[in-house]
Amino acid sequence: MITYSFSLKPKFFNTEFKNRFLLTVKNILHNHSFKLNRLHYNFCNDDELLTLNQWSLQHDYYTDIITFNYSEGFFLEAEVFISLERVKENSITYQVDYKHELLRVMFHGILHCIGYDDHNEMDKSKMVEQEDFYIQYFYNLENVPRGTYLKSINF
């Protein structure tokens, strides 16, 4: 089950977006032998996430995402906090579409929970490769006929 709460909400975050996102998450988990237990996204502003960062991690800086991983074995359970203001700023900085950048961050949290890391350049490269793959997967769902079960799309 994936749930969402908002203090800010992007206009494109509608039923179609959520359905495509769910299909993509199921594909990520299937490809890594995980099952979805519970995944909750909290979308907030910079100040809310800064406060959480200070309180929970003792970090005094802005960030785009904080993920709390409660997974056990191969059952994904996590709570993810995302600053939509930071995502918007990053989309401008990196000259990418806002929706694209939000997807990257949303997938980033999941990838951390299933074993990916980004503390060194090699790990970061693998993480970005996975983010790019699943962003492309999300967008390619537009071209798949209704009623088709997707295990994976090969590029």
VMD Tcl script that builds the backbone (N, CA, C; Angstrom):
set m [mol new atoms 465]
animate dup $m
set s [atomselect $m all]
$s set {name element resname resid chain x y z} {
  {N N MET 1 A 0.839 -1.172 0.000}
  {CA C MET 1 A 0.000 0.000 0.000}
  {C C MET 1 A 0.891 1.244 0.000}
  {N N ILE 2 A 0.577 2.180 -0.885}
  {CA C ILE 2 A 1.269 3.464 -0.921}
  {C C ILE 2 A 0.260 4.537 -0.528}
  {N N THR 3 A 0.655 5.374 0.425}
  {CA C THR 3 A -0.198 6.482 0.846}
  {C C THR 3 A 0.593 7.780 0.744}
  {N N TYR 4 A -0.154 8.883 0.729}
  {CA C TYR 4 A 0.455 10.199 0.535}
  {C C TYR 4 A -0.189 11.208 1.484}
  {N N SER 5 A 0.608 12.154 1.968}
  {CA C SER 5 A 0.067 13.316 2.664}
  {C C SER 5 A 0.815 14.545 2.156}
  {N N PHE 6 A 0.119 15.685 2.167}
  {CA C PHE 6 A 0.653 16.892 1.532}
  {C C PHE 6 A 0.481 18.105 2.436}
  {N N SER 7 A 1.522 18.928 2.514}
  {CA C SER 7 A 1.319 20.304 2.938}
  {C C SER 7 A 1.400 21.177 1.689}
  {N N LEU 8 A 2.015 20.631 0.639}
  {CA C LEU 8 A 2.036 21.199 -0.710}
  {C C LEU 8 A 1.716 20.054 -1.666}
  {N N LYS 9 A 1.063 20.355 -2.785}
  {CA C LYS 9 A 0.730 19.289 -3.733}
  {C C LYS 9 A 0.900 19.785 -5.165}
  {N N PRO 10 A 1.720 19.069 -5.967}
  {CA C PRO 10 A 1.855 19.444 -7.374}
  {C C PRO 10 A 0.549 19.215 -8.125}
  {N N LYS 11 A 0.273 20.051 -9.116}
  {CA C LYS 11 A -0.966 19.941 -9.897}
  {C C LYS 11 A -1.059 18.612 -10.646}
  {N N PHE 12 A 0.063 18.077 -11.092}
  {CA C PHE 12 A 0.051 16.844 -11.870}
  {C C PHE 12 A -0.132 15.595 -11.013}
  {N N PHE 13 A -0.146 15.745 -9.700}
  {CA C PHE 13 A -0.231 14.588 -8.804}
  {C C PHE 13 A -1.697 14.150 -8.701}
  {N N ASN 14 A -2.126 13.401 -9.706}
  {CA C ASN 14 A -3.521 12.980 -9.802}
  {C C ASN 14 A -3.604 11.452 -9.801}
  {N N THR 15 A -4.775 10.918 -10.046}
  {CA C THR 15 A -4.982 9.474 -10.012}
  {C C THR 15 A -4.108 8.761 -11.044}
  {N N GLU 16 A -4.017 9.310 -12.251}
  {CA C GLU 16 A -3.178 8.687 -13.284}
  {C C GLU 16 A -1.720 8.625 -12.846}
  {N N PHE 17 A -1.215 9.717 -12.292}
  {CA C PHE 17 A 0.166 9.750 -11.803}
  {C C PHE 17 A 0.358 8.680 -10.729}
  {N N LYS 18 A -0.550 8.630 -9.763}
  {CA C LYS 18 A -0.425 7.661 -8.666}
  {C C LYS 18 A -0.504 6.222 -9.172}
  {N N ASN 19 A -1.363 5.953 -10.136}
  {CA C ASN 19 A -1.466 4.595 -10.679}
  {C C ASN 19 A -0.193 4.186 -11.404}
  {N N ARG 20 A 0.349 5.092 -12.216}
  {CA C ARG 20 A 1.609 4.806 -12.908}
  {C C ARG 20 A 2.756 4.629 -11.927}
  {N N PHE 21 A 2.753 5.485 -10.894}
  {CA C PHE 21 A 3.798 5.373 -9.890}
  {C C PHE 21 A 3.719 4.014 -9.188}
  {N N LEU 22 A 2.520 3.583 -8.839}
  {CA C LEU 22 A 2.342 2.280 -8.182}
  {C C LEU 22 A 2.852 1.149 -9.067}
  {N N LEU 23 A 2.525 1.172 -10.355}
  {CA C LEU 23 A 3.021 0.139 -11.274}
  {C C LEU 23 A 4.544 0.134 -11.338}
  {N N THR 24 A 5.129 1.312 -11.342}
  {CA C THR 24 A 6.589 1.408 -11.403}
  {C C THR 24 A 7.211 0.893 -10.115}
  {N N VAL 25 A 6.639 1.240 -8.971}
  {CA C VAL 25 A 7.149 0.749 -7.687}
  {C C VAL 25 A 7.062 -0.770 -7.640}
  {N N LYS 26 A 5.947 -1.322 -8.081}
  {CA C LYS 26 A 5.808 -2.783 -8.098}
  {C C LYS 26 A 6.882 -3.413 -8.971}
  {N N ASN 27 A 7.213 -2.762 -10.091}
  {CA C ASN 27 A 8.261 -3.268 -10.968}
  {C C ASN 27 A 9.631 -3.197 -10.296}
  {N N ILE 28 A 9.918 -2.084 -9.643}
  {CA C ILE 28 A 11.190 -1.954 -8.914}
  {C C ILE 28 A 11.315 -3.094 -7.905}
  {N N LEU 29 A 10.288 -3.269 -7.113}
  {CA C LEU 29 A 10.336 -4.281 -6.061}
  {C C LEU 29 A 10.415 -5.687 -6.637}
  {N N HIS 30 A 9.652 -5.948 -7.691}
  {CA C HIS 30 A 9.706 -7.261 -8.354}
  {C C HIS 30 A 11.122 -7.544 -8.865}
  {N N ASN 31 A 11.733 -6.563 -9.496}
  {CA C ASN 31 A 13.071 -6.744 -10.065}
  {C C ASN 31 A 14.148 -6.952 -9.004}
  {N N HIS 32 A 13.842 -6.597 -7.749}
  {CA C HIS 32 A 14.814 -6.745 -6.662}
  {C C HIS 32 A 14.330 -7.734 -5.601}
  {N N SER 33 A 13.323 -8.531 -5.960}
  {CA C SER 33 A 12.782 -9.586 -5.088}
  {C C SER 33 A 12.230 -9.062 -3.766}
  {N N PHE 34 A 11.623 -7.885 -3.813}
  {CA C PHE 34 A 10.973 -7.302 -2.635}
  {C C PHE 34 A 9.470 -7.322 -2.826}
  {N N LYS 35 A 8.759 -7.230 -1.726}
  {CA C LYS 35 A 7.300 -7.090 -1.725}
  {C C LYS 35 A 6.958 -5.783 -1.030}
  {N N LEU 36 A 5.872 -5.169 -1.455}
  {CA C LEU 36 A 5.434 -3.906 -0.863}
  {C C LEU 36 A 4.576 -4.184 0.358}
  {N N ASN 37 A 5.014 -3.684 1.488}
  {CA C ASN 37 A 4.210 -3.753 2.699}
  {C C ASN 37 A 3.500 -2.416 2.873}
  {N N ARG 38 A 4.286 -1.371 3.170}
  {CA C ARG 38 A 3.715 -0.038 3.357}
  {C C ARG 38 A 4.748 1.006 2.978}
  {N N LEU 39 A 4.305 1.989 2.202}
  {CA C LEU 39 A 5.164 3.084 1.772}
  {C C LEU 39 A 4.351 4.364 1.892}
  {N N HIS 40 A 4.818 5.287 2.704}
  {CA C HIS 40 A 4.088 6.546 2.889}
  {C C HIS 40 A 4.987 7.721 2.528}
  {N N TYR 41 A 4.460 8.588 1.652}
  {CA C TYR 41 A 5.165 9.805 1.253}
  {C C TYR 41 A 4.525 11.008 1.927}
  {N N ASN 42 A 5.361 11.839 2.538}
  {CA C ASN 42 A 4.946 13.110 3.118}
  {C C ASN 42 A 5.592 14.218 2.295}
  {N N PHE 43 A 4.772 15.021 1.636}
  {CA C PHE 43 A 5.289 16.119 0.824}
  {C C PHE 43 A 5.141 17.404 1.621}
  {N N CYS 44 A 6.258 18.110 1.787}
  {CA C CYS 44 A 6.264 19.282 2.657}
  {C C CYS 44 A 7.105 20.390 2.031}
  {N N ASN 45 A 7.368 21.428 2.817}
  {CA C ASN 45 A 8.200 22.530 2.335}
  {C C ASN 45 A 9.604 22.431 2.945}
  {N N ASP 46 A 10.478 23.340 2.536}
  {CA C ASP 46 A 11.869 23.320 3.000}
  {C C ASP 46 A 11.984 23.411 4.516}
  {N N ASP 47 A 11.232 24.331 5.120}
  {CA C ASP 47 A 11.354 24.535 6.565}
  {C C ASP 47 A 10.916 23.309 7.358}
  {N N GLU 48 A 9.851 22.652 6.905}
  {CA C GLU 48 A 9.387 21.443 7.585}
  {C C GLU 48 A 10.442 20.338 7.512}
  {N N LEU 49 A 11.049 20.178 6.335}
  {CA C LEU 49 A 12.053 19.126 6.190}
  {C C LEU 49 A 13.346 19.488 6.917}
  {N N LEU 50 A 13.696 20.761 6.951}
  {CA C LEU 50 A 14.863 21.199 7.710}
  {C C LEU 50 A 14.681 20.880 9.196}
  {N N THR 51 A 13.521 21.156 9.727}
  {CA C THR 51 A 13.241 20.853 11.134}
  {C C THR 51 A 13.377 19.358 11.400}
  {N N LEU 52 A 12.824 18.541 10.515}
  {CA C LEU 52 A 12.940 17.089 10.668}
  {C C LEU 52 A 14.395 16.654 10.562}
  {N N ASN 53 A 15.147 17.236 9.644}
  {CA C ASN 53 A 16.557 16.906 9.472}
  {C C ASN 53 A 17.350 17.247 10.732}
  {N N GLN 54 A 17.072 18.394 11.310}
  {CA C GLN 54 A 17.748 18.804 12.544}
  {C C GLN 54 A 17.369 17.880 13.704}
  {N N TRP 55 A 16.093 17.593 13.816}
  {CA C TRP 55 A 15.587 16.816 14.942}
  {C C TRP 55 A 15.985 15.346 14.860}
  {N N SER 56 A 15.845 14.739 13.685}
  {CA C SER 56 A 16.047 13.295 13.574}
  {C C SER 56 A 17.487 12.891 13.262}
  {N N LEU 57 A 18.187 13.716 12.500}
  {CA C LEU 57 A 19.533 13.346 12.055}
  {C C LEU 57 A 20.620 14.291 12.561}
  {N N GLN 58 A 20.215 15.338 13.255}
  {CA C GLN 58 A 21.129 16.362 13.749}
  {C C GLN 58 A 21.944 16.997 12.620}
  {N N HIS 59 A 21.296 17.152 11.455}
  {CA C HIS 59 A 21.902 17.834 10.306}
  {C C HIS 59 A 21.232 19.195 10.173}
  {N N ASP 60 A 22.050 20.245 10.065}
  {CA C ASP 60 A 21.500 21.593 9.990}
  {C C ASP 60 A 21.621 22.147 8.569}
  {N N TYR 61 A 20.966 21.470 7.627}
  {CA C TYR 61 A 20.963 21.934 6.245}
  {C C TYR 61 A 19.707 21.435 5.534}
  {N N TYR 62 A 19.376 22.125 4.443}
  {CA C TYR 62 A 18.234 21.733 3.628}
  {C C TYR 62 A 18.574 20.472 2.840}
  {N N THR 63 A 17.567 19.671 2.606}
  {CA C THR 63 A 17.709 18.472 1.785}
  {C C THR 63 A 16.403 18.264 1.028}
  {N N ASP 64 A 16.452 17.451 -0.004}
  {CA C ASP 64 A 15.223 17.191 -0.760}
  {C C ASP 64 A 14.454 15.997 -0.227}
  {N N ILE 65 A 15.130 15.074 0.473}
  {CA C ILE 65 A 14.474 13.850 0.915}
  {C C ILE 65 A 15.101 13.304 2.197}
  {N N ILE 66 A 14.250 12.777 3.043}
  {CA C ILE 66 A 14.675 11.986 4.195}
  {C C ILE 66 A 13.808 10.732 4.179}
  {N N THR 67 A 14.464 9.583 4.257}
  {CA C THR 67 A 13.757 8.305 4.213}
  {C C THR 67 A 13.996 7.553 5.511}
  {N N PHE 68 A 12.917 7.090 6.101}
  {CA C PHE 68 A 12.995 6.232 7.270}
  {C C PHE 68 A 12.605 4.827 6.814}
  {N N ASN 69 A 13.572 3.936 6.855}
  {CA C ASN 69 A 13.394 2.580 6.352}
  {C C ASN 69 A 13.040 1.653 7.512}
  {N N TYR 70 A 11.840 1.080 7.469}
  {CA C TYR 70 A 11.391 0.136 8.492}
  {C C TYR 70 A 11.251 -1.268 7.911}
  {N N SER 71 A 11.860 -1.510 6.768}
  {CA C SER 71 A 11.726 -2.791 6.083}
  {C C SER 71 A 12.318 -3.921 6.914}
  {N N GLU 72 A 11.697 -5.083 6.758}
  {CA C GLU 72 A 12.214 -6.305 7.371}
  {C C GLU 72 A 12.326 -7.350 6.283}
  {N N GLY 73 A 13.510 -7.931 6.172}
  {CA C GLY 73 A 13.725 -8.918 5.115}
  {C C GLY 73 A 13.467 -8.289 3.765}
  {N N PHE 74 A 12.619 -8.936 2.983}
  {CA C PHE 74 A 12.313 -8.451 1.644}
  {C C PHE 74 A 10.930 -7.814 1.569}
  {N N PHE 75 A 10.470 -7.248 2.673}
  {CA C PHE 75 A 9.184 -6.548 2.719}
  {C C PHE 75 A 9.443 -5.069 2.950}
  {N N LEU 76 A 9.204 -4.265 1.926}
  {CA C LEU 76 A 9.465 -2.830 1.993}
  {C C LEU 76 A 8.437 -2.131 2.873}
  {N N GLU 77 A 8.946 -1.409 3.843}
  {CA C GLU 77 A 8.115 -0.528 4.663}
  {C C GLU 77 A 8.949 0.708 4.963}
  {N N ALA 78 A 8.409 1.876 4.586}
  {CA C ALA 78 A 9.190 3.102 4.743}
  {C C ALA 78 A 8.281 4.310 4.829}
  {N N GLU 79 A 8.828 5.352 5.432}
  {CA C GLU 79 A 8.179 6.658 5.432}
  {C C GLU 79 A 9.172 7.637 4.821}
  {N N VAL 80 A 8.699 8.360 3.813}
  {CA C VAL 80 A 9.559 9.236 3.031}
  {C C VAL 80 A 9.031 10.662 3.138}
  {N N PHE 81 A 9.943 11.593 3.434}
  {CA C PHE 81 A 9.615 13.014 3.518}
  {C C PHE 81 A 10.345 13.725 2.394}
  {N N ILE 82 A 9.600 14.504 1.612}
  {CA C ILE 82 A 10.174 15.190 0.457}
  {C C ILE 82 A 9.791 16.668 0.505}
  {N N SER 83 A 10.808 17.524 0.348}
  {CA C SER 83 A 10.555 18.959 0.229}
  {C C SER 83 A 10.284 19.287 -1.231}
  {N N LEU 84 A 9.040 19.659 -1.517}
  {CA C LEU 84 A 8.695 20.015 -2.894}
  {C C LEU 84 A 9.372 21.312 -3.328}
  {N N GLU 85 A 9.647 22.189 -2.387}
  {CA C GLU 85 A 10.386 23.421 -2.721}
  {C C GLU 85 A 11.810 23.082 -3.168}
  {N N ARG 86 A 12.459 22.153 -2.475}
  {CA C ARG 86 A 13.829 21.765 -2.812}
  {C C ARG 86 A 13.840 21.027 -4.161}
  {N N VAL 87 A 12.840 20.183 -4.394}
  {CA C VAL 87 A 12.742 19.473 -5.668}
  {C C VAL 87 A 12.577 20.476 -6.809}
  {N N LYS 88 A 11.736 21.483 -6.599}
  {CA C LYS 88 A 11.528 22.516 -7.622}
  {C C LYS 88 A 12.834 23.259 -7.905}
  {N N GLU 89 A 13.540 23.639 -6.848}
  {CA C GLU 89 A 14.817 24.340 -7.021}
  {C C GLU 89 A 15.832 23.459 -7.753}
  {N N ASN 90 A 15.883 22.167 -7.389}
  {CA C ASN 90 A 16.804 21.243 -8.075}
  {C C ASN 90 A 16.444 21.080 -9.548}
  {N N SER 91 A 15.156 21.089 -9.855}
  {CA C SER 91 A 14.761 20.957 -11.262}
  {C C SER 91 A 15.262 22.153 -12.075}
  {N N ILE 92 A 15.276 23.313 -11.462}
  {CA C ILE 92 A 15.796 24.514 -12.130}
  {C C ILE 92 A 17.316 24.429 -12.243}
  {N N THR 93 A 17.973 24.055 -11.151}
  {CA C THR 93 A 19.433 23.946 -11.137}
  {C C THR 93 A 19.935 22.958 -12.181}
  {N N TYR 94 A 19.287 21.787 -12.249}
  {CA C TYR 94 A 19.737 20.731 -13.167}
  {C C TYR 94 A 19.044 20.786 -14.522}
  {N N GLN 95 A 18.185 21.796 -14.716}
  {CA C GLN 95 A 17.497 22.032 -15.982}
  {C C GLN 95 A 16.730 20.796 -16.461}
  {N N VAL 96 A 15.914 20.253 -15.534}
  {CA C VAL 96 A 15.040 19.131 -15.865}
  {C C VAL 96 A 13.619 19.487 -15.468}
  {N N ASP 97 A 12.679 18.791 -16.043}
  {CA C ASP 97 A 11.273 18.979 -15.731}
  {C C ASP 97 A 11.024 18.691 -14.249}
  {N N TYR 98 A 10.173 19.482 -13.626}
  {CA C TYR 98 A 9.832 19.329 -12.201}
  {C C TYR 98 A 9.280 17.933 -11.901}
  {N N LYS 99 A 8.389 17.432 -12.745}
  {CA C LYS 99 A 7.817 16.095 -12.549}
  {C C LYS 99 A 8.913 15.037 -12.601}
  {N N HIS 100 A 9.825 15.191 -13.536}
  {CA C HIS 100 A 10.961 14.287 -13.698}
  {C C HIS 100 A 11.813 14.280 -12.424}
  {N N GLU 101 A 12.105 15.442 -11.892}
  {CA C GLU 101 A 12.931 15.540 -10.680}
  {C C GLU 101 A 12.202 14.958 -9.475}
  {N N LEU 102 A 10.892 15.174 -9.389}
  {CA C LEU 102 A 10.133 14.597 -8.278}
  {C C LEU 102 A 10.157 13.072 -8.348}
  {N N LEU 103 A 9.988 12.520 -9.537}
  {CA C LEU 103 A 10.073 11.068 -9.686}
  {C C LEU 103 A 11.436 10.549 -9.258}
  {N N ARG 104 A 12.500 11.249 -9.665}
  {CA C ARG 104 A 13.855 10.840 -9.284}
  {C C ARG 104 A 13.966 10.737 -7.766}
  {N N VAL 105 A 13.487 11.728 -7.067}
  {CA C VAL 105 A 13.594 11.745 -5.604}
  {C C VAL 105 A 12.713 10.655 -4.988}
  {N N MET 106 A 11.518 10.475 -5.522}
  {CA C MET 106 A 10.626 9.436 -4.999}
  {C C MET 106 A 11.235 8.046 -5.179}
  {N N PHE 107 A 11.822 7.782 -6.342}
  {CA C PHE 107 A 12.486 6.496 -6.572}
  {C C PHE 107 A 13.750 6.372 -5.728}
  {N N HIS 108 A 14.445 7.461 -5.534}
  {CA C HIS 108 A 15.672 7.479 -4.741}
  {C C HIS 108 A 15.421 6.912 -3.343}
  {N N GLY 109 A 14.338 7.345 -2.713}
  {CA C GLY 109 A 14.014 6.840 -1.380}
  {C C GLY 109 A 13.793 5.345 -1.366}
  {N N ILE 110 A 13.084 4.837 -2.363}
  {CA C ILE 110 A 12.839 3.394 -2.448}
  {C C ILE 110 A 14.147 2.642 -2.657}
  {N N LEU 111 A 14.966 3.143 -3.562}
  {CA C LEU 111 A 16.234 2.470 -3.859}
  {C C LEU 111 A 17.121 2.378 -2.624}
  {N N HIS 112 A 17.126 3.408 -1.790}
  {CA C HIS 112 A 17.871 3.326 -0.526}
  {C C HIS 112 A 17.357 2.172 0.323}
  {N N CYS 113 A 16.052 2.014 0.369}
  {CA C CYS 113 A 15.438 0.987 1.216}
  {C C CYS 113 A 15.728 -0.434 0.739}
  {N N ILE 114 A 16.019 -0.594 -0.537}
  {CA C ILE 114 A 16.263 -1.943 -1.045}
  {C C ILE 114 A 17.748 -2.222 -1.269}
  {N N GLY 115 A 18.606 -1.344 -0.734}
  {CA C GLY 115 A 20.028 -1.669 -0.710}
  {C C GLY 115 A 20.960 -0.788 -1.507}
  {N N TYR 116 A 20.445 0.191 -2.241}
  {CA C TYR 116 A 21.330 1.086 -2.986}
  {C C TYR 116 A 21.826 2.199 -2.077}
  {N N ASP 117 A 23.027 2.672 -2.361}
  {CA C ASP 117 A 23.611 3.733 -1.570}
  {C C ASP 117 A 24.230 4.765 -2.506}
  {N N ASP 118 A 24.607 5.903 -1.952}
  {CA C ASP 118 A 25.203 6.954 -2.787}
  {C C ASP 118 A 26.298 7.708 -2.041}
  {N N HIS 119 A 27.067 6.967 -1.243}
  {CA C HIS 119 A 28.120 7.610 -0.448}
  {C C HIS 119 A 29.456 7.733 -1.181}
  {N N ASN 120 A 29.617 6.994 -2.277}
  {CA C ASN 120 A 30.824 7.174 -3.078}
  {C C ASN 120 A 30.413 7.243 -4.549}
  {N N GLU 121 A 31.352 7.598 -5.406}
  {CA C GLU 121 A 31.026 7.847 -6.814}
  {C C GLU 121 A 30.505 6.606 -7.534}
  {N N MET 122 A 31.061 5.428 -7.265}
  {CA C MET 122 A 30.600 4.218 -7.934}
  {C C MET 122 A 29.163 3.879 -7.510}
  {N N ASP 123 A 28.892 3.957 -6.200}
  {CA C ASP 123 A 27.537 3.682 -5.711}
  {C C ASP 123 A 26.544 4.724 -6.225}
  {N N LYS 124 A 26.984 5.975 -6.251}
  {CA C LYS 124 A 26.124 7.057 -6.744}
  {C C LYS 124 A 25.775 6.826 -8.216}
  {N N SER 125 A 26.740 6.381 -8.994}
  {CA C SER 125 A 26.519 6.101 -10.405}
  {C C SER 125 A 25.480 4.996 -10.586}
  {N N LYS 126 A 25.558 3.944 -9.787}
  {CA C LYS 126 A 24.575 2.849 -9.852}
  {C C LYS 126 A 23.186 3.349 -9.455}
  {N N MET 127 A 23.137 4.200 -8.443}
  {CA C MET 127 A 21.863 4.749 -7.985}
  {C C MET 127 A 21.225 5.593 -9.089}
  {N N VAL 128 A 21.988 6.473 -9.698}
  {CA C VAL 128 A 21.477 7.336 -10.762}
  {C C VAL 128 A 21.026 6.500 -11.959}
  {N N GLU 129 A 21.771 5.455 -12.280}
  {CA C GLU 129 A 21.385 4.564 -13.372}
  {C C GLU 129 A 20.015 3.936 -13.099}
  {N N GLN 130 A 19.780 3.496 -11.880}
  {CA C GLN 130 A 18.490 2.914 -11.506}
  {C C GLN 130 A 17.386 3.975 -11.535}
  {N N GLU 131 A 17.677 5.151 -11.013}
  {CA C GLU 131 A 16.689 6.238 -11.057}
  {C C GLU 131 A 16.295 6.532 -12.494}
  {N N ASP 132 A 17.288 6.668 -13.374}
  {CA C ASP 132 A 17.022 6.960 -14.784}
  {C C ASP 132 A 16.191 5.857 -15.426}
  {N N PHE 133 A 16.522 4.605 -15.129}
  {CA C PHE 133 A 15.800 3.469 -15.700}
  {C C PHE 133 A 14.325 3.524 -15.321}
  {N N TYR 134 A 14.043 3.759 -14.041}
  {CA C TYR 134 A 12.653 3.722 -13.588}
  {C C TYR 134 A 11.880 4.992 -13.948}
  {N N ILE 135 A 12.572 6.102 -14.128}
  {CA C ILE 135 A 11.898 7.295 -14.666}
  {C C ILE 135 A 11.449 7.008 -16.094}
  {N N GLN 136 A 12.332 6.411 -16.870}
  {CA C GLN 136 A 11.984 6.057 -18.252}
  {C C GLN 136 A 10.842 5.046 -18.266}
  {N N TYR 137 A 10.890 4.091 -17.366}
  {CA C TYR 137 A 9.811 3.091 -17.250}
  {C C TYR 137 A 8.483 3.790 -16.976}
  {N N PHE 138 A 8.465 4.694 -16.008}
  {CA C PHE 138 A 7.258 5.445 -15.658}
  {C C PHE 138 A 6.677 6.125 -16.893}
  {N N TYR 139 A 7.521 6.826 -17.651}
  {CA C TYR 139 A 7.043 7.541 -18.833}
  {C C TYR 139 A 6.625 6.588 -19.952}
  {N N ASN 140 A 7.265 5.440 -20.074}
  {CA C ASN 140 A 6.902 4.483 -21.125}
  {C C ASN 140 A 5.576 3.795 -20.846}
  {N N LEU 141 A 5.060 3.887 -19.640}
  {CA C LEU 141 A 3.757 3.310 -19.348}
  {C C LEU 141 A 2.667 3.966 -20.184}
  {N N GLU 142 A 2.932 5.167 -20.679}
  {CA C GLU 142 A 1.969 5.845 -21.554}
  {C C GLU 142 A 1.739 5.054 -22.839}
  {N N ASN 143 A 2.737 4.293 -23.253}
  {CA C ASN 143 A 2.680 3.604 -24.538}
  {C C ASN 143 A 2.248 2.141 -24.423}
  {N N VAL 144 A 1.843 1.709 -23.233}
  {CA C VAL 144 A 1.465 0.316 -23.017}
  {C C VAL 144 A -0.056 0.205 -23.030}
  {N N PRO 145 A -0.603 -0.739 -23.793}
  {CA C PRO 145 A -2.064 -0.888 -23.841}
  {C C PRO 145 A -2.653 -1.214 -22.479}
  {N N ARG 146 A -3.852 -0.722 -22.232}
  {CA C ARG 146 A -4.545 -1.036 -20.979}
  {C C ARG 146 A -4.723 -2.537 -20.848}
  {N N GLY 147 A -4.660 -3.013 -19.599}
  {CA C GLY 147 A -4.861 -4.431 -19.327}
  {C C GLY 147 A -3.599 -5.258 -19.479}
  {N N THR 148 A -2.495 -4.648 -19.903}
  {CA C THR 148 A -1.235 -5.361 -20.056}
  {C C THR 148 A -0.531 -5.403 -18.718}
  {N N TYR 149 A -0.148 -6.598 -18.274}
  {CA C TYR 149 A 0.626 -6.713 -17.041}
  {C C TYR 149 A 2.083 -6.506 -17.373}
  {N N LEU 150 A 2.729 -5.605 -16.664}
  {CA C LEU 150 A 4.111 -5.269 -16.958}
  {C C LEU 150 A 5.036 -5.914 -15.946}
  {N N LYS 151 A 5.907 -6.785 -16.408}
  {CA C LYS 151 A 6.947 -7.314 -15.530}
  {C C LYS 151 A 8.175 -6.423 -15.646}
  {N N SER 152 A 8.527 -6.073 -16.839}
  {CA C SER 152 A 9.614 -5.121 -17.063}
  {C C SER 152 A 9.577 -4.689 -18.513}
  {N N ILE 153 A 10.171 -3.566 -18.757}
  {CA C ILE 153 A 10.326 -3.082 -20.122}
  {C C ILE 153 A 11.818 -3.055 -20.403}
  {N N ASN 154 A 12.214 -3.659 -21.482}
  {CA C ASN 154 A 13.626 -3.653 -21.843}
  {C C ASN 154 A 13.924 -2.474 -22.740}
  {N N PHE 155 A 14.996 -1.786 -22.440}
  {CA C PHE 155 A 15.384 -0.628 -23.248}
  {C C PHE 155 A 16.579 -0.971 -24.093}
}
mol reanalyze $m
mol bondsrecalc $m
mol representation Tube
mol addrep $m
